[in-house]
Amino acid sequence: MIRVDRHLVGINTSHPNEIVAEAIAAGRIAELTGYARQRREVPYGRNSRIDILLEDDDCPPRRPPCYLEIKCVNLRRPNGPHPSAAEFPDAVTKRGAKHLVELAAMAAAGCRAMMLYLVLRADCDHFRVAADIDPAYAEALATARAQGVEAVCYDCKVTLDAIVLGSRLPMIALEESRQ
């Protein structure tokens, strides 16, 4: 982690999946409660692995499996037009856009598909897509959401001892993010 303007910011991209997995197991992410099990790094799509696959018991199936992709968010531009926003992506991400296409395919196949943005800092009050940084990613997200992919954002409480799930952050609509 690093300290930015008196705030700790997590920068290790391997931590978000573990933080989210623990939070799901503890029932701290309301949108993802009630699944019987979770598996990580399950192959799917075209040469990809889903971060977490949530499944229910097979007999009888209570709900479709949930394909959960997690994105680590640590960008905040305090001197930009939205100084209190957490933003993703912080660079062009063709891989991120590919994940959105694959999630949309899972939604089309009758599965549940979700993008979870995990903000590894506690000094933001909402989430925006950084469309100025990667317009293709912004368009891919808009398309995926129109095809049934859910999207949520949570921040984290970051201390020198731990990084744990905080609270849900409002997501500013893509149309507003382009402004």
C-alpha positions in Angstrom: 0.0 0.0 0.0 0.9 3.6 -0.4 -0.1 6.8 1.4 -1.7 9.5 -0.7 -2.8 12.8 0.9 -3.0 11.2 4.4 -5.0 8.2 3.0 -3.8 4.6 2.6 -4.3 3.1 -0.8 -4.0 -0.5 -1.6 -2.1 -1.2 -4.8 -1.6 -4.9 -4.8 -3.9 -6.3 -7.5 -3.8 -9.8 -6.0 -5.7 -8.7 -2.9 -9.2 -7.9 -4.2 -10.2 -11.4 -5.1 -9.4 -12.6 -1.6 -11.1 -9.6 0.0 -14.3 -10.2 -2.0 -14.2 -14.0 -1.5 -14.0 -13.5 2.3 -16.8 -10.9 2.2 -19.0 -13.2 0.2 -18.4 -16.0 2.7 -19.2 -13.7 5.6 -22.5 -12.5 3.9 -21.2 -8.9 3.6 -22.1 -8.4 0.0 -25.9 -8.3 -0.1 -26.1 -8.9 -3.8 -24.2 -12.1 -3.6 -25.7 -13.8 -0.5 -27.3 -17.3 -0.5 -25.1 -19.2 -2.8 -24.0 -22.7 -1.6 -20.4 -22.5 -2.7 -17.8 -20.4 -4.5 -15.0 -21.5 -6.8 -12.1 -19.3 -8.0 -10.3 -19.0 -11.3 -12.7 -21.3 -13.2 -12.1 -21.5 -16.9 -14.8 -20.0 -19.1 -15.3 -18.0 -22.3 -12.4 -17.8 -24.7 -9.3 -18.6 -22.8 -10.3 -16.8 -19.7 -10.9 -17.5 -16.0 -13.6 -16.0 -14.0 -12.5 -14.6 -10.6 -15.3 -16.2 -8.6 -18.1 -18.6 -9.7 -20.9 -18.8 -7.3 -23.1 -21.8 -7.5 -26.2 -23.2 -5.8 -27.1 -26.7 -4.9 -28.0 -28.8 -8.0 -31.1 -30.5 -6.7 -33.3 -28.5 -7.3 -31.3 -25.6 -8.7 -32.4 -22.5 -6.8 -30.8 -20.0 -9.1 -28.4 -19.8 -12.0 -24.7 -19.7 -11.3 -23.2 -16.2 -10.9 -20.0 -15.3 -12.8 -18.2 -12.6 -10.9 -15.4 -10.6 -12.3 -13.5 -8.3 -9.9 -11.7 -5.2 -10.8 -9.2 -3.5 -8.5 -9.8 0.3 -8.4 -7.3 2.7 -6.9 -7.5 5.7 -9.2 -8.8 9.0 -7.8 -8.0 12.3 -9.6 -8.3 14.9 -6.8 -7.5 17.7 -9.3 -9.8 16.4 -12.0 -13.4 17.2 -12.8 -14.7 14.7 -10.2 -12.3 14.9 -7.3 -14.1 12.5 -5.0 -14.7 9.8 -7.5 -13.1 6.4 -7.7 -12.4 5.6 -11.3 -11.7 2.6 -13.5 -9.8 1.9 -15.6 -6.5 3.8 -14.9 -5.1 2.8 -18.3 -6.4 1.2 -21.5 -7.5 -2.3 -20.8 -8.3 -4.5 -23.7 -8.4 -7.5 -21.4 -11.0 -5.7 -19.2 -13.2 -5.1 -22.3 -12.8 -8.8 -23.2 -14.0 -9.8 -19.8 -17.1 -7.7 -20.3 -17.9 -9.4 -23.6 -17.5 -12.8 -21.9 -19.7 -11.8 -19.0 -22.4 -10.6 -21.5 -22.2 -14.0 -23.2 -22.8 -15.8 -19.8 -25.8 -13.5 -19.1 -27.2 -14.3 -22.6 -26.8 -18.0 -21.7 -29.1 -17.6 -18.7 -26.4 -17.2 -16.1 -26.0 -14.3 -13.7 -23.0 -12.1 -14.6 -21.6 -9.4 -12.4 -18.7 -6.9 -12.5 -17.6 -5.9 -9.0 -15.4 -2.8 -8.7 -13.4 -2.9 -5.5 -12.0 0.4 -4.5 -8.8 -0.1 -2.4 -9.1 3.2 -0.6 -11.7 4.9 1.6 -11.5 8.5 0.4 -14.0 8.3 -2.5 -17.8 8.8 -2.3 -18.8 7.4 -5.7 -17.6 5.4 -8.7 -17.3 6.6 -12.3 -16.0 4.9 -15.4 -12.9 6.8 -16.7 -14.2 7.0 -20.2 -11.6 9.6 -21.1 -8.9 7.1 -20.3 -10.4 4.2 -22.2 -13.5 4.9 -24.3 -13.6 1.4 -25.6 -13.9 0.0 -22.1 -16.6 2.5 -21.3 -18.6 1.4 -24.4 -18.0 -2.3 -23.6 -19.4 -1.7 -20.1 -22.5 0.1 -21.4 -23.1 -2.8 -23.9 -22.6 -5.5 -21.2 -25.0 -3.8 -18.8 -27.6 -3.5 -21.6 -27.2 -7.2 -22.1 -27.8 -8.1 -18.5 -24.5 -7.8 -16.8 -24.8 -6.3 -13.3 -22.3 -3.9 -11.9 -21.6 -2.9 -8.3 -18.9 -1.0 -6.5 -17.6 -1.3 -2.9 -14.9 0.6 -1.1 -12.5 -0.8 1.5 -11.3 0.2 4.9 -7.5 0.3 4.6 -5.3 0.3 7.6 -1.7 -0.7 8.2 -3.0 -4.1 9.5 -5.7 -5.0 7.0 -7.8 -4.2 4.0 -11.4 -5.2 4.5 -14.6 -4.6 2.6 -16.2 -1.3 3.4 -19.5 -0.1 2.0 -21.3 0.1 -1.3 -20.5 3.2 -3.4 -23.0 4.8 -5.8 -22.1 4.2 -9.4 -22.5 7.2 -11.7 -24.3 6.3 -14.9 -22.1 5.8 -17.9 -23.7 8.7 -19.7 -22.7 11.0 -16.9 -19.2 9.5 -16.8 -18.6 10.6 -20.4 -19.0 14.3 -19.4 
